[in-house]
Amino acid sequence: MITPSSFPCSHTSFIVGNRATIPVVGTSFSTILGPFRLNNVLVAPSILKNLLSVRQFTTDNSVSIEFDPAGLSVKDLHTGTTLRRCDSIGPLYTLQLPSSSSNSCALVATPSPIDWHHLLGHPGKDALQQLVQSSSIITNKTSDVSLCHACQLGRHVRLPFTSSTSRASKPFDLIHCDLWTSPVSSVSSFKYYLAILNDCM
């Protein structure tokens, strides 16, 4: 299951083998089969099978894929070590979940807790647990959101400034500035915010 994010998408649709046009509702990212990551995933709810771009997968994870009549092997690009073996039956090569699950398809991806944490606007751990318990979201529960860098920056505290009764007599004689760096770029791709307050009342 892949859930669309608010990221802008340059694709509105794509064409499959029978020349049918499949609409795209958004983009997302996720993990698959443990350590592998999927970036720029096109979310198309009406598609019957999840399809994987081999080129994008090998680029994102620095791996190679070796196909044979019985299935495929995912290998480390530098050492040649086999990281995952998937046997396939039928006309398609499929990536399969571990043996504890019976689901298989051409692409299997479930967002991790940290992915949901980012997609839903950095809610707390308790809020995420409530969503999981109510089956509002599905997660593989392989990561913890307690070390979110953005949340750590947002929750920093400092001692208050001492009170002062002095005021500047002319505009712009004294100004107070605060520069803030956002861990997430704005819709215009900006990351820095400058707040300026004139001391003259």
Secondary structure, DSSP 8 states (H G I E B T S, - for coil): -----SS--S-SEEE-TTS-EEE--EEEEEEETTTEEEEEEEE-TT-SS----HHHHHHHHTEEEEEETTEEEEEETTT--EEEEEE--SSS--EE--TT---EES------HHHHHHHTTS--HHHHHHHHHTTSS-----S-STT-HHHHHHT-------------SSTTSSEEEEEEE-SS--TTS--EEEEEEE---
